[in-house]
Each structure stands twice: as C-alpha cells, then as structure tokens.
Amino acid sequence: ARAFVSQPPLLFADEPTGSLDAATGESVIRLMFELNQERGSTLVLVTHDPTIASLCKRTITIAAGRLV
C-alpha cells in the first residue's frame, strides 16, 4: 500500500502476501485491488496462490521457465 502513495502508473508486487497470516494477507490484497481500481494504475502481481490469481483480470502462467 505504501507504494500507492506516490500514485505510480505501474506497480509490481512480488508475492505480497507470502509472509503474512491469512487475515492480514486478505486485507493487503483487498487494499491493493481497491487502490488499483480507484487510481486506474496497472498492477503486475506475482503469486503462487490460485485464489489471488483468480481475482486478476488477466493471468500469465510460467512453468519450467516458459510461458504456458
């Protein structure tokens, strides 16, 4: 969320919930998507969590170093 303060047009988030407990992770994801919608920015999100991936408008899967 701190990265949204400067209102960047593009934000990269690499496993933003990786070291968080479930409740905090859910809050962080909800906030990121809300700010993304409000600000109209592009959010590039890396995750291993299929639930989080399902929230994205577009997903790209990488397996064994290749786009699938």
NORVENKA-V336162 format. One record per pair of residues at least 24 apart in sequence whose ideal C-beta (glycine too) atoms are under 7 Angstrom apart, sorted by the first residue. I is the first residue (numbers start at 0). GAP is how many residues later the second one is. D is the distance in Angstrom with one decimal. If there is no record, write none. Layout:
BEGIN
I_GAP_D, I_GAP_D
END
This chain:
BEGIN
0_30_5.3, 0_31_7.0, 0_34_6.8, 3_31_4.6, 3_35_6.6, 6_32_5.8, 7_33_6.3, 8_32_5.6, 8_33_6.6, 9_31_6.6, 9_32_4.8, 9_34_7.0, 10_30_5.9, 10_32_5.3, 11_32_4.9, 12_30_6.6, 12_32_4.8, 12_33_7.0, 13_32_4.5, 14_31_5.8, 14_32_6.2, 16_32_7.0, 16_35_6.9
END
